[in-house]
């Protein structure tokens, strides 16, 4: 049952309450109380569901951003030559290339 149906039932009961006898009014009042509690619970659950949907969407967007492929940025010929000239040993050259690529690619 939807919240609209619960609210419609409550409105209908409130409308006919005045035409009823004392015993029927008591039963209607009890039913109205139950409807109020059901509406409050439904509204609370609806708010929780809405919050979860928003959080799920936000998390999905974050995951999509993280999973998006980054375009790898390499070295230009000039950068490679500069690194080669700045180093004296092949291992230094390799380490310099690695450091430069990490810097350019945000690692």
N, C-alpha and C positions, 0 to 999 in steps of 0.2 A: 504494500500500500504506500502511496506517495504522501509526502507532507501536505500537498494540496488537498488530497482526499481526507486526511485527518482534520485539516482546518475546516473543510466544508462540513464534515460531520459535526464538529464542535459548533459551528455557526448554526446549523440546523437544530441541534439540541438546545442551544441557547434561545433560539426563536420559539420553540414549542414549550419550553419550561414553564412559562407563565400560565399556560392553559391547563397545566396538570395539577392533580391533587398533591397534598403534602407528602405522601409516601412516594409517589412517582417522582416528585421534585428531589427527594433525597437520593433516589436511585440515579436520576439524571445528574445530580451534583457529583456523585461518585464517578459516574461515567465521564463527566466533564473533567474531573481531576485526573482520571487515567489518560484521557486524550491530551491534557496539558503536559503530563509527564512524557507521553509518547512523542509529542511534538518537540519538546525540549531535547529529548534523547536523539531524535532524528536530526534536529538542527545541529546538535553537538557532533554527531557522527558525520554529518555532511561537511562541517567545518574541518574536521580531522581529515576526511578524504580529500578535500580541496587542498589542504596544506601538504598532504603526501603527494598529490599530483604535481604541485608546484615544485616540491623538493626533488621529485623524480625527474621532472623536466630539466631542472637546473643541473642535476648530476649527469643526465644524459648529454647535455650540452658540453659540460666539462670533459666528459669522456671523449666526445667527438673532437673537441679541440686538441686533446692530448694525442688522439690517434691520427689526427690529420698529418699527412706526410709533409715533412719539412723538405724544402729544396736544398740539396747539399751544395754548399759553396766551396769551390776549389780554389787553388792558388793560380794567380796569373803567372805568366812566364817571368815577368819582371820580379814578382815577389819571390819566386823560386831562385832566381839568380841572386837577388839580394841576400837570401838566407845562405846560399852556397858561399858567397863571398864573405859573409860574416862568421862562418864556421871554419874550423881547421881539420876536422875529422868526419868521416862518413857517419859515425854514430851521433855526433853533435848536429850534423846536418839533418839526420832523420828525426832527432828530438826537436829541433827547431821547426821542421815541417809539421810534426805532430802538434806542437804547441800553437802554431799559427792557424792550423785547420780547426783545432778546438776553439780557439778564440773567435774565428770567423763564423763558426757554426753554433755558437752559444753553449758550448760544453764546459 
